[in-house]
Amino acid sequence: MTLHIRHGDVSDIPALDQLERACFHGDRISRRQLHYLVKKGNAAVLVAEEDGRLVGDVVLLFSRGTSVARLYSIAVADHMRGRSVGRALVTAAEKETWARPRAYLRLEVRKDNTAAIRLYESLGYRRLGEWPGYYEDHMDAWRFEKSLSPHLHPDLPAVPFYRQTLEFTCGPAALMMAMKHLRPETGLSRHLELRLWREATTIFMTSGHGGCGPFGLALAAARRGFGAQVHVSGDGVHFIASVRDPEKKEVIRLVQEDMQLELEDLGVPITTGALTVEDMEHRFHAGGIPIVLISSWAIYQERMPHWVLVTGFDSNFVYVHDPYVDEEEGETLMDSINMPIGRAQFGRMARYGRVGLQAVVTLYAGSAAEAVV
């Protein structure tokens, strides 16, 4: 019999649901979720057929705006195990990922699933780390990744990850990761996250709680003895276009002026003019950790400013820790760690609003004077 692998469609959902129930006692994909996954644009369901009968499937999720795909689930009918169906499905998933195009495929696997672990390792997947208590029964997971282009194997530093706990604390979360990397004794907690937000907030934003601007983040870092550099693309008031009320605009202006005066008193260099990706890479290799303002539209289709932490570079990609985990799109912490974004794409992404504000706060372990590059 010949195994045939194709894209699944809505007509496959009854068979997919039956296979899901037969293969998994917990952590199942529901029938409703299968319907959503088959139809959504940033996912793919590949099915394996033998003699017209569905005998396996693999589900892929594609991260918006990045070069990562995630192998979300793989299932093989019991009577087909040991016949290389899983290997064929993973190989097909890799081809689908590269065609999208995405350069990296990531996955999680139960620590007690020795057969699957052997399969992934034999196909060239490397272990990234572990995830305690990942599954419904609290079994731990190994995290794996494979570069689908043989020359993409960056040696990235082990930068700690911290997930923002509120929708408006991406800046403090990115700052905390940089602080922890530069000074491992730094404790990460929600107390620190909120303390940093209070120190760095612009007071007002489009709606709800205020976000954090580059001056505020740099000031919070400098107060704690870190070296900081600020690069902004213009002399104007940051984020002022995001509010309409004249009184709120005046408050934002006063807050920024006060922060700028304190930064000057602390000797923190403020440079007008955007940094290129190459500039950021130069500072990174000189010991700096860039915290970069991006537009969240490219990744999350939301017109909000968003801060990410740069964790490395190679000739093709900028790698970032994104403190936001989009669970509604099926993402996990793994999808937000060392996210590879094409260099040109990152350059376009690293700007916000109608004026195209570009802002980078680069953190160093030493003093502000030592930070100047």
Secondary structure, DSSP 8 states (H G I E B T S, - for coil): --EEEEE--GGGHHHHHHHHHHH-SSS---HHHHHHHHH-TTEEEEEEEETTEEEEEEEEEE-TTSSEEEEEEEEE-GGGTTTTHHHHHHHHHHHHHHHTT-SEEEEEEETT-HHHHHHHHHTT-EEEEEETT-STT---EEEEEEESSTT-------------SSTT-HHHHHHHHHHHHH-TT----HHHHHHHHHHHB-S--SSSS--B-HHHHHHHHHHTT-EEEEEES-SS-TTGGG---HHHHHHHHHHHHHHHHHHHHHT--EEES---HHHHHHHHHTT-EEEEEEETHHHHS---EEEEEEEEE-SSEEEEE-S---GGGT--HHHHSSEEEEHHHHHHHS-BTTTTB-EEEEEESS-HHHH--
